Amino acid sequence: MRIVLVGPPGAGKGTQATRLAETLHIPHISTGDLFRANISQQTELGKLAKSYMDAGNLVPDEVTIAMAKDRMEQPDAEGGFLLDGFPRNVSQAEALDELLETEDMNLDAVLDLEAPEDEVVKRIAGRRVCRNNSAHVFHVTYTPPKQEGVCDVCGGELYQRDDDSEETVRKRLEVYHTQTEPIIDYYKAQGLVVTISAMGPVNEVTGRALEALKRDQ
């Protein structure tokens, strides 16, 4: 299957992408991972992307598209892939369509994870991370530490990252609504969108997604 995963920040895209890709036996292609891999391996695309990032500029669509194209042409993606974070806007979606057409391929589904905005803000703004180990993550409502402000694992101080503040989250949501959400209408016109609720336990959301994708075939 060839799937594009979309949804607002805080909808659990990363978690669901990993689980779905494992279940469907297809690679999870994340924009963030693509950037990190190309930069760490010092590929030509990685060097180009880093030059924009170091200057504080957004990486142009054509660089992102070239990285995605290179990854989708790897042998493990022959049987399909799950795209997470790409396409991020309509122009990238159009470029992806052109790319797939030249390879005589097509998308099978665009999985849209829905979550109420207030819930998204609550999920992200409630996160607290350990200063000693960023892998130790708690939530003031869902997974609170035994002692407020103290990591259960190592006793380190828990803090709220700047990009997890409510103000920042709402700005990220604005960007999502203006830039990324329009691709849902773009793909609806092609009859590809499958929408599911991202609310509830992780296992339930995964099951819901797999069932919806099965029905869509």
SULZI-V566741 format. One record per helix or strand. SS is the DSSP state (hx for helix, st for strand). FROM is the first residue (numbers start at 1). LEN is the number of residues. If there is no record, write none. Layout:
ss={SS	SS}
from={FROM	FROM}
len={LEN	LEN}
//
This chain:
ss={st	hx	st	hx	hx	hx	hx	st	hx	st	hx	st	st	st	st	st	st	hx	hx	hx	st	hx}
from={2	13	27	31	44	61	75	81	90	109	117	127	137	143	147	150	157	162	166	182	193	202}
len={6	12	4	10	11	12	3	4	13	6	9	4	3	1	1	1	3	3	15	7	5	15}
//
